Amino acid sequence: MRFLWTLSLLLWLGGADAQSIRLLIQASPLAGSQYYALGTFWPQIRVGDELTLRREPDNRHDRLAIRVDWQEHQLGYLPRAQNRVLAEAMDRGDRLRARVAQLTEHPDPWRRVVVEVYLEL
């Protein structure tokens, strides 16, 4: 109930500009980056960069797969364990946006990039 009240307040405060409100839904590591273009584009990627989320319902490993792209280059996926709600939202047509929240030089690929996913209201 408190969530709905907060959401209503945000919409009211936004008035006519409600389209610019972004509600943080999830922050998660980037999965599979060692297999895609992250290494190639690492020097160019910045915190705050916009990422594109693409559903892959025909993915043979995960029918709920959500691919993560940076400037049309695949960087990896949202983790399988955390993608069900987001995949369902995307399939409904909800406007989800993503950005680079954190970049860390680390030998473990799961600790290099944190992706934040927002619902655009």
C-alpha positions, 0 to 999 in steps of 0.5 A: 500500500505504501508503494502505491501511495509513493508512486501516486505522490511521484506522479502528482509531483511530476504533473504533466512531466510524469513521463520523465519519472524513472522507478528503479526496479532492479540492480544486478550484475551483467551475466556472460560478459566474458563471451561478448563485447565488454572487453572490446568496448571497456575503455569507452563505456561510462557509468550512466551510459544508456543500455538497451534491453532486448527480449530473447524468447527463443534463447535455447538456454533461457526462454526468459532471457534479456540481452543487454546491449551498449550502442548496438553491441551485445555486452551480456545478459541480465542474470537468469535468476533475476529476469522473470519479472522483467521479462514478463514486464517487457512482454506486456509492453512496459517501458523498461530502461537500463543504464550502467550503474557501476564499472569495476576492474575485476578478474571475476566477470560477474563483478565488472558491471552493475546494470540498473533497470528502470520502469519509465512512468 
